[in-house]
Amino acid sequence: MTPDTQHSESPYCVKIETATGQSATVPVAFLTPKQLEAFLLSEFKRLAQEAGVTGARVHVERAMAADYEHVMREVEACLRSAKKEAAQLSQKRA
């Protein structure tokens, strides 16, 4: 990858799927390859751990752009909702 390519930004769309079957698709701001890597390797994992969600998967595709902070709120909301849904399912089973 050339230095110019490393710093160029591209729009991405993120689809989150949880173990409970819930999914959400959110547009992501323009990101450099390093920012996208950081999101996939650390930010997503951190948000999932904070929400107490296991088994969540993320799919990334190029897409239209949106505000990165908005994306983080959407991801967090999806994962927190999945945790609540999983808790409700386990209560029904008990």
C-alpha positions as CSV (number, residue, x, y, z in Angstrom):
1,M,0.0,0.0,0.0
2,T,1.4,3.4,-0.9
3,P,1.5,6.2,1.6
4,D,-1.2,8.0,-0.4
5,T,-3.5,5.0,-0.3
6,Q,-2.9,4.6,3.5
7,H,-4.2,8.1,4.1
8,S,-7.1,8.2,1.6
9,E,-10.5,7.9,3.1
10,S,-13.4,5.7,1.8
11,P,-17.0,5.4,2.9
12,Y,-18.1,2.1,4.5
13,C,-21.3,0.5,5.6
14,V,-21.3,-1.8,8.7
15,K,-23.7,-4.6,9.2
16,I,-23.8,-6.1,12.8
17,E,-25.3,-9.5,13.4
18,T,-25.9,-10.8,17.0
19,A,-26.2,-14.3,18.2
20,T,-29.9,-13.6,18.9
21,G,-30.5,-13.0,15.2
22,Q,-30.8,-9.2,15.5
23,S,-29.0,-7.2,12.9
24,A,-28.5,-3.5,12.1
25,T,-26.8,-1.8,9.2
26,V,-25.2,1.6,9.8
27,P,-23.3,3.9,7.5
28,V,-19.9,4.8,8.6
29,A,-17.9,8.0,8.1
30,F,-15.1,8.2,5.6
31,L,-12.3,6.1,7.1
32,T,-8.7,5.5,6.2
33,P,-7.6,1.9,6.1
34,K,-5.9,2.3,9.5
35,Q,-9.2,3.7,11.0
36,L,-11.2,0.8,9.6
37,E,-8.7,-1.7,10.9
38,A,-8.9,-0.1,14.4
39,F,-12.7,-0.2,14.3
40,L,-12.7,-3.9,13.4
41,L,-9.9,-5.0,15.7
42,S,-10.6,-3.0,18.8
43,E,-13.6,-0.6,18.8
44,F,-16.2,-3.2,17.8
45,K,-14.8,-5.7,20.3
46,R,-14.8,-3.1,23.1
47,L,-18.4,-2.0,22.4
48,A,-19.5,-5.6,22.3
49,Q,-17.7,-6.4,25.6
50,E,-19.2,-3.3,27.3
51,A,-22.6,-4.3,26.2
52,G,-22.0,-7.9,27.4
53,V,-22.7,-9.4,24.0
54,T,-21.0,-12.5,22.8
55,G,-21.1,-13.9,19.3
56,A,-21.7,-10.6,17.5
57,R,-20.3,-10.4,14.0
58,V,-19.6,-7.4,11.8
59,H,-19.6,-7.2,8.0
60,V,-18.0,-4.2,6.3
61,E,-18.7,-2.9,2.8
62,R,-18.0,0.3,1.0
63,A,-21.0,2.7,1.2
64,M,-22.3,6.2,1.5
65,A,-20.8,8.3,4.4
66,A,-22.2,9.3,7.8
67,D,-20.9,10.7,11.0
68,Y,-18.5,8.3,12.8
69,E,-19.9,9.2,16.3
70,H,-23.4,8.4,15.0
71,V,-22.1,5.0,13.9
72,M,-20.6,4.3,17.3
73,R,-23.9,5.2,19.0
74,E,-25.8,2.9,16.6
75,V,-23.4,0.0,17.1
76,E,-23.6,0.4,20.9
77,A,-27.4,0.6,20.8
78,C,-27.6,-2.6,18.7
79,L,-25.4,-4.5,21.0
80,R,-27.1,-3.3,24.1
81,S,-30.5,-4.3,22.6
82,A,-29.1,-7.7,21.8
83,K,-28.0,-8.2,25.4
84,K,-31.5,-7.3,26.7
85,E,-33.1,-9.6,24.2
86,A,-30.8,-12.5,25.2
87,A,-31.6,-11.9,28.8
88,Q,-35.3,-12.0,28.1
89,L,-34.9,-15.3,26.2
90,S,-32.9,-16.9,29.0
91,Q,-35.6,-15.8,31.5
92,K,-38.3,-17.4,29.4
93,R,-36.3,-20.6,29.3
94,A,-35.8,-20.7,33.1
